Amino acid sequence: MPVQAQSSCHVTQANVRVTLPGRPHAAVASADGCSIFVSLQNSPNPGSIALVAFHDGTYVVRNTTPLKIQPAGLALTHDGKLL
């Protein structure tokens, strides 16, 4: 799932692969490109939101938040404080 972001995290690759615990539906990157939020369907729960963050030179799943429903699209507020 392609996501474009300006990165201050010193990413050296334009494309990376991350194994996710479900089927990705939508993704949105933080303004600095250091974090990507991914809505997941058919994860262990009906759905979840994964936080994929840049760490030690690569992107890794840092956290998942289970949901009682299957999520769809994602959006960050203009100030990047709320998902």
C-alpha positions, 0 to 999 in steps of 0.5 A, spaced: 500 500 500 503 506 497 504 512 502 507 518 500 510 522 506 516 527 506 521 524 511 525 527 516 527 520 519 533 519 514 529 514 510 534 511 505 528 507 501 522 510 497 519 503 498 519 498 504 515 492 506 512 491 513 509 485 515 502 487 518 497 483 522 491 483 518 489 486 511 491 493 510 485 497 507 488 505 508 494 508 510 496 515 512 503 518 514 504 523 519 507 530 517 514 528 518 514 521 515 516 518 521 510 514 523 504 511 518 497 509 521 494 503 517 487 501 518 487 493 518 481 488 516 481 481 518 486 482 524 485 477 530 479 482 531 474 484 526 479 490 525 485 494 528 489 500 527 497 499 526 502 504 528 508 503 523 514 507 525 521 508 523 526 505 528 533 503 527 533 504 520 527 501 518 519 501 519 516 496 524 509 495 527 510 499 534 503 498 536 496 495 534 489 498 537 484 493 536 477 495 534 470 492 535 468 494 527 472 493 521 475 500 519 475 503 513 479 510 511 483 514 515 485 521 516 489 526 521 487 532 523 490 538 520 495 539 526 496 531 526 494 530 533 488 526 532 487 520 527 
